[in-house]
Amino acid sequence: MMAENETGTVMLPPAKTQEAFVHIGFAKAKLTRGRAFVLAILAGAFVALGASFMLMVRADSTLSPSVSLILGGLAFCLGLFLVLVAGAELFTGNCLMLIGALDGRYPMMKMVRKWAVVYAGNAVGALLAVALLLASGFLSLQEGSVGELAYAVALSKASLDPATAFARGVLCNVLVCLGVWMGSAGKTVCDKLAATILPVVSFVVLGFEHSVANMFFLPLGVAAQSMLGIGAIPLAGMVSNLMFVTLGNIVGGAAVAAAYWFVYGRDVRE
């Protein structure tokens, strides 16, 4: 049976959650490159599964646009839920490692190096998911509507200007990191599921940009383009999207981490 904390609930209060993230970050920083990379591959695949679930839902033309967005957002929750419960290393959530670095538990450069390993692993996981989905005939589902939507999503992302991509990346990872923060404060599977739903649905409905999800959407869109035989998705636009969305994700996640550390983390020393 789960023991209650000192507040009488199974949810950690914000101050204790900040303290927990110092230890979580330390454990992540201690992971060997090999273990971090494998866990990152899993996270990239988990996010890709959530993204493919979303595409399948949104390809249903019988749904109204608003219902399609909301249901698609709920489907996309699968990715973050699997990361939190099954355990994996997700670049966007790992921006909260800044809490432990600010607390002096490990050097900033060690954190940045671990981010690089995880980012690369997430990309491999997303690409593996693309390959398996293509082999499964995913793009031809719903009479080809899934492939058409995959192309449209990738084209829209590759067409974003850098400032828009950056801003949407910031906003996205504020929500994702808040979902990870709240999910880590909970102790049960239901807590973690509940914590992921509103932040993830919000960023999907609002059209914000998630770098790891885009590692899946962009190559899948290129594959759909080949299948449909239509206009090419610009390579420069895809590179620009990933670059500026990634920078935005870092800023958004770092802002959440720094804010909570500033409020709660300094109490130990003051």
Secondary structure, DSSP 8 states (H G I E B T S, - for coil): -----TTSSSS--HHHHHHHHHHHHHHHHHS-HHHHHHHHHHHHHHHHHHHHHHHHHHT-TTS-HHHHHHHHHHHHHHHHHHIIIII---TTGGGGGHHHHHTTSS-HHHHHHHHHHHHHHHHHHHHHHHHHHHHHTGGGTGGGHHHHHHHHHHHHHHT--HHHHHHHHHHHHHHHHHHHHHHHH--SHHHHHHHHHHHHHHHHHTT---HHHHHHHHHHHHHHHHHHT-----HHHHHHHHHHHHHHHHHHHHHHHHHHHHHHGGGGT-
